[in-house]
């Protein structure tokens, strides 16, 4: 995917992080953590529908919907006690919001490496964010084929 193909929201999020020093990046990650939307009631009442992202150190669960227009909707939950994980989840939920199937599947797997957090958080946490993106893309593939 070329620079121009990266969805606008993800490119803007990346640019926002890269414009900051490491300490400020952590603060922005915390802001994303606080902005993670709650699950809609239909998923809060049915946690069995959510997939656990086992690669994350904290319990993170996702569910992806693909509507009739092939627009992707990502739902993520992570504990408030895990701000890094919640921040990563929020970045992806916001950055992938209302994209088409094709746009979501075209996001590079290494996107988490490009936002400037590798200097601020452990490689294990970055790997968790990459796994979160990978599982979202897998669910999009499965649900768009159905």
C-alpha positions as CSV (number, residue, x, y, z in Angstrom):
1,X,0.0,0.0,0.0
2,X,1.4,3.3,-0.9
3,X,1.3,6.4,1.2
4,X,-1.7,7.7,-0.7
5,X,-3.6,4.5,-0.2
6,X,-3.4,4.5,3.6
7,X,-6.8,5.5,4.8
8,X,-7.0,9.1,5.8
9,X,-7.9,8.5,9.4
10,X,-5.0,6.1,9.9
11,X,-2.6,8.4,8.1
12,X,-3.7,11.3,10.3
13,X,-3.4,9.3,13.5
14,X,0.2,8.3,12.5
15,X,1.1,11.8,11.6
16,X,-0.3,13.1,15.0
17,X,1.9,10.6,16.8
18,X,5.0,11.3,14.8
19,X,4.7,15.0,15.4
20,X,5.2,14.5,19.1
21,X,8.2,13.5,21.3
22,X,8.1,10.1,23.0
23,X,6.6,11.3,26.2
24,X,3.9,13.2,24.4
25,X,3.1,10.1,22.3
26,X,2.4,8.2,25.5
27,X,0.0,11.0,26.5
28,X,-1.8,10.8,23.2
29,X,-2.0,7.0,23.5
30,X,-3.7,7.6,26.9
31,X,-6.1,10.0,25.3
32,X,-7.0,7.3,22.7
33,X,-7.4,4.9,25.6
34,X,-10.0,7.1,27.3
35,X,-11.8,7.5,23.9
36,X,-12.4,3.8,23.3
37,X,-16.2,3.5,22.8
38,X,-18.2,1.1,24.9
39,X,-19.5,-2.0,23.2
40,X,-23.0,-1.7,21.9
41,X,-25.6,-3.4,24.0
42,X,-26.0,-6.2,21.5
43,X,-22.4,-7.3,22.3
44,X,-22.3,-6.3,26.0
45,X,-25.1,-8.8,26.5
46,X,-23.4,-11.5,24.4
47,X,-19.7,-11.7,25.1
48,X,-19.7,-15.2,23.5
49,X,-19.8,-13.4,20.1
50,X,-16.5,-11.7,20.7
51,X,-13.1,-13.1,19.8
52,X,-10.3,-12.8,22.3
53,X,-7.0,-11.4,21.0
54,X,-4.7,-13.9,22.7
55,X,-1.5,-12.2,21.7
56,X,-2.4,-9.2,23.9
57,X,-1.2,-9.2,27.4
58,X,-4.5,-7.8,28.6
59,X,-7.9,-9.3,27.8
60,X,-9.0,-7.7,24.6
61,X,-12.0,-8.9,22.7
62,X,-13.2,-7.9,19.2
63,X,-16.1,-8.3,16.9
64,X,-16.3,-7.1,13.3
65,X,-19.5,-6.5,11.3
66,X,-19.5,-6.0,7.5
67,X,-22.8,-4.5,6.3
68,X,-24.6,-4.9,3.0
69,X,-22.7,-1.9,1.5
70,X,-19.4,-3.7,2.5
71,X,-18.6,-1.1,5.2
72,X,-16.7,-2.4,8.1
73,X,-17.6,-1.8,11.8
74,X,-15.1,-2.7,14.4
75,X,-16.0,-3.2,18.1
76,X,-13.4,-3.7,20.7
77,X,-13.3,-4.0,24.5
78,X,-10.3,-3.9,26.8
79,X,-10.1,-3.2,30.5
80,X,-9.6,0.4,31.8
81,X,-6.7,-0.9,33.8
82,X,-4.8,-1.6,30.5
83,X,-4.4,1.9,29.0
84,X,-1.8,0.9,26.4
85,X,-3.9,-1.9,25.1
86,X,-7.1,0.2,25.1
87,X,-5.2,3.0,23.3
88,X,-4.1,0.6,20.6
89,X,-7.7,-0.8,20.3
90,X,-9.0,2.8,20.1
91,X,-6.5,3.8,17.4
92,X,-7.7,0.9,15.2
93,X,-11.4,1.3,16.0
94,X,-11.2,5.0,15.0
95,X,-8.8,4.5,12.1
96,X,-10.8,1.7,10.5
97,X,-14.2,3.3,11.2
98,X,-16.6,3.2,8.2
99,X,-13.9,2.0,5.8
100,X,-14.8,-0.5,3.0
101,X,-13.7,-4.1,3.1
102,X,-11.1,-3.4,0.5
103,X,-9.7,-0.5,2.4
104,X,-9.4,-2.4,5.7
105,X,-7.8,-5.4,4.0
106,X,-5.3,-3.1,2.3
107,X,-3.9,-1.6,5.6
108,X,-0.3,-2.8,5.9
109,X,0.2,-5.4,8.7
110,X,3.1,-3.3,9.9
111,X,1.0,-0.1,10.4
112,X,1.5,-0.3,14.2
113,X,5.3,0.0,13.7
114,X,4.8,3.2,11.8
115,X,3.2,5.4,14.4
116,X,6.3,6.0,16.5
117,X,5.4,4.0,19.6
118,X,8.2,1.4,19.3
119,X,10.4,3.7,21.3
120,X,7.8,4.1,24.0
121,X,6.3,0.7,24.6
122,X,7.6,-2.8,24.6
123,X,7.9,-4.9,21.5
124,X,5.4,-7.4,23.1
125,X,2.8,-4.6,23.2
126,X,3.4,-3.6,19.6
127,X,3.0,-7.3,18.6
128,X,-0.3,-7.3,20.4
129,X,-1.5,-4.3,18.3
130,X,-0.3,-6.0,15.2
131,X,-2.2,-9.1,16.2
132,X,-5.3,-7.0,16.8
133,X,-5.1,-5.6,13.3
134,X,-4.5,-9.1,11.9
135,X,-7.6,-10.6,13.6
136,X,-9.7,-7.6,12.5
137,X,-8.6,-8.2,8.9
138,X,-9.2,-12.0,9.2
139,X,-12.8,-11.4,10.5
140,X,-13.4,-8.9,7.7
141,X,-12.2,-11.5,5.1
142,X,-14.4,-14.2,6.6
143,X,-17.5,-12.0,7.0
144,X,-17.2,-10.4,3.6
145,X,-17.0,-13.8,1.9
146,X,-20.1,-15.0,3.7
